[in-house]
Amino acid sequence: MTTTLPTPDTPLRIGTRGSPLALAQAHETRARLAAAHDLPEEAFEVVVIKTTGDDRTLIDADRPLKEIGNKGLFTKEIEEALLGFAIDIAVHSMKDMPTAQPEGLVLDCLLPREDVRDAFVSLAHGGIAELPEGAVVGTSSLRRRSQLLHRRPDLKVVEFRGNVQTRLKKLGDGVAAATFLACAGLNRLGMTEVPASPIAPEDMLPAVAQGAIGIERRASDSRAAEMLAAIHNDDTGTRLAAERSFLAALDGSCETPIAALALLDGSQVHLRGEILKPDGSACFGGERRGSATDGALLGADLAAELLSRAGPGFLKT
């Protein structure tokens, strides 16, 4: 490597949100960078940045995310710190990331992907099919809400946020009979005690980029580019190219019930995607198979098909 490496005295600063999961992801990034470049972990400083999505007065109120602001809800302040040179790189959950980065920033490093599945979490029931008619399910995810109501229109869905402990307490207090969490987050936090049952993607297609960690940098920072290239995972990059192209073609945001998952089979990629009405009353899904090098084209093509089948204005209502 020709660039100057960080040291404990002049560490590379890793920006992150302050939640337990965000910190776990930042620490994983630090460990991978340290190992890849044979550096002590002290050569990397984790810098916690509070985002709008971390405002407890907003989150604890269980207000719908669309009332708070969706795009950039968990990223805006971190990206501002990156552009302002307060940090050197930023670690994100890729399912939170808009499909386009602010001018001057690039996101070209992805870590190996975790379990993509959603997990059904309940203190009394083993799965969606076991929920009694009219049961209350809590989720802040519009995608999960729509998918659930499409499958079980008899259920009642309420806003439900907070960390894992908060959500389990709400279940114990009877606020809801069940909720959902991402398997990836539970795995990264080692929360084996949570009563969670993974849901097959065939039954609940995940969010775009679920389970993936992305690392953002300034486009002009050649040192960060060189260091991050050593830990980039090509398979994750190929899969997300297809999924995020699908999302971008739909102009998706947290307000839009969109799901997609790309899997690799040798040199081929298999992409599945779906769009739903927020109330679950309609769902259009499809798939594409093709060369892994054409993932972005496959994503855009599948999006065009679903929009054509759904008709004008489907994603606006």
N, C-alpha and C positions, 0 to 999 in steps of 0.2 A: 504494500500500500504506500502511495506516495504522499498522502495527506498527513497532517499532524493529528495524532490521536489524542483523545481527551485523557486527563489525569485526575487524580483526586483533588488536586489544587485548581484545575481548570476543567471541571466535569462537563459532559454533554448533558444538557437539561431536557428532561422528558416531561412534557406537559400531560396532565390527565385530570379527569374529574376525581372527586374525593370519595366516591362510594366504594364499599369493599370490593365489588366486582371490578370497577375501573382500576383500583389500585392493584388488584391481582393481575390484571392485564398489563399494567405498566411494569410491574415487577417481572413478569414473564418476558417482556420486551427487553428489559435491562439485563436479565440473565442470559438471554440469547445473544445479545450484542457483546456482553462480556466474554462469553464462551467463544464466539466467532472470531473475536479479535484478540483473545488471550489477554484480557484486561481485568483488573479487579472491579467488582461491582461499585466500589467507591468512585470510580471514574465516571459514574452516571448518577445524576441527581434527579429524583422524582419530585416534580413541582405540581402541587395541587391547585387547580383553578376552579372556582365556583361558576357554574353555568346557570342560565335561567331555569333549566330543568331540575336544578338542585335546590331551588328555593322552596323550603319546607312549607311556607305559608301558602304556596300554590299547590304543591304536590299533595300535602296532607288534606287539603280541602276536597280531594277527589273530583276536581273540576275536569271536564273533558279536555284533552290536550289541545284540541283545535281552538279552545277559548284562551289558551295561554300563548299559543304560537307554535307552529309545527316545525317548519324547516329551520334547522340550525338551533333547535331548542337545547340540544346537548353539546353543541359544537361551537357556537358563535364566539363566545368569550375565549375559548381555547385557540381558535384560529386568529383572533385579534392579538393574542399574546405571541403567537408564532410570527405573525407579520410585524409585530413591534419588537422582535428580537428578545423578548423576555424568556422565551424557551427556544430550544433548537429543533425538537421534533415533538409531535403530538400523537398520542395513542387513542384510538377510537374503537368502539363497537361499530362494525361496518353497517349493521342494520339501522344505525342512527344517522348515517351519513347521506347528505344530499348527493345526487348523481354528478353534480358539477362543483368544483372547488373554486374558492375566491381567486381572483387574479393574483398571481405570484406564488400560489401554493400548488403542490402536486401530491398525489397519494398513489405511490407506486410500490409500496412494500406491504405485503400481506403475510401473516404468519400461518402455519398449518391450521386448518379448520377443525374446530371441535364438533361435537355431536350437533347436528342441525335441528333435531326434533324439538317440538313443544312437549312439555310435561303436564299432565293432568294432576292437580294437587287437591286432595280432599282428606278430611279426617274421618270420613264415614263411607265414602263411595270409591269403587275401584276404577271407574272410567265413565265416560260420557253416557254410554248406554245404560249405566246403572242409576243415573240420576232420576228421581221421581218426577212425574209430570208437574210442571210449574215451579220446579226448583230454581233458586236464585244462584247465579254464577257471577263472580266478580272478575272483571278484566278492564284494563285501560287501553287495550289494543283493539283498534277498530277492525283489523283483519281477523283476529280471533273471535271477536263478537259476531262478525258477519258470517264466518265459517260455522260457528256454533249454531246460530239461529237458522242458517240454511239447512243444517242437519236436524236440529231440534227446535222448531219454531214455538214449541210449547214452553220453553224455558224463559226465565226473566234474567236479563243481564244488567248489572249495575257497575258503575265506575269503581275501580279497585286498584289502588297504587300503594307504594311504600316498599321498603326493603323486605327481604324474605321473612324476617321475624315479625314485622308489622303485619304482613299478609296472613301469616299463620295465626297470629293473635285474632285477627278479624274473623278468620274461619272458626276459631274456638269460641268467639263471642256470638257466633250465629249470624254475622253480617251476610255471609254467603255460604252455600254448601260446598262450593269448589271454586278453584281459580286455575290459572295457567302460569307456568314459568318456563324459561328456556332451559333445556337440558345442559347446554353449554355453560351457562352461568352457574348452575348447581355443581357441575363437574369442576369448574375452575375454583370454586370456593370450597370444594370437598364436603358439600352438605349432603352426606349420605343419609342423615336422619330425617330429611324431609320426606313426607309420604307422597312421593311422586311416581307416576306411571308414564313412561314415554309413549307418545302417540305416533303411530306410523305416519310418514309423510303422505301415504295414500289416503289417510283419513283426515289429516290436517296439514296441508302444504305449508311449509314454513315461510317466514318473512324473507324477502330478498336479503341475501348475505348473512342470514342468521348463523351464529357460531363463529364468525370470522372477525379477526382483529386486524385493523389497518393502521399504518403509521404514516402520518402526513409530515411534509417538510417544505421548506422554502425552495422554490424552483432554482434559485441562484446558489444554493448551499451545496457545493460539490463534495465537501467532507461528509455531510449527512447522507448524500446520495450514495457515495462509495461505501460507507459503513452499512447502510440499510440494505444495499444490494446483496450483502453476504447472508442475510437472514430471510430474504424474500422466498416465499413458497410458490413455485410455478403452478402447481395444481390448483391451489386456491385462487391464484390470479386468473387462470383459464375459466374456472367455474363462475367466478364473480363477473368476469367480462360479459358472459352471457346473461346472467341474472340482472346486472345493473343496466345493461343495454335494454332489456325488456322493461325495466322500471323507468328508465329515461324516456323511452318512446311513449310511455303512458303518462309522463309528467307526474309521476307518483310522489306522494308525500305521506305523512302520518295520518292525513285526513282520508286517504284513499285505501280501500280494502284491496290490496294486491298481494299475491303470494307467488313465489317462484323458487325452483330448485334445479340446479344443474349438477349432473353426475358425470364422471368420466369413465369411459370404457376403452382403455388403450388410447388410441389417437382420436376417438370419437367422443362427442359430448351429447348427452341426452338432457334436454331442457323441458321442464313442465312449468306451466304458469296458469294463473287464473285471476279473474277480476270479479268482484262481487258488488251487489248493492249493499249499502250500510246496514239495512235491516235484514239482510240474508234472503230476500225474496227472489233473487236471481243470481246465477253464477255461470260464468262462461270460462271454460278451461280448454287447454290444448297442449300440444307438445311438438318439439322439433328434435331431429337427430341429424348430426352432420359432423364435419371435421372440427376438431377442437380449435383449430386456428380461425374458424368462422363463427365462433361463439357470439360475438357482438352482432353479426348479421342475423344469426338465428333468433337472438333475442328481439331485435327490432321487427323481424318478420312475424314472429308469433304475436307480438303486441298489435301489429297492424291487423292480423286476422281476428283477434278477439275484439278489437274496437269495431271492426266491420260487422261482426256478428251481433255485437251488443247494441249497435246503433248510436246515433248522435246523442251526446249529452249523458251517456250512461254513467260516467265517472263524476258528473257534476251534481248528481242528485243523491 
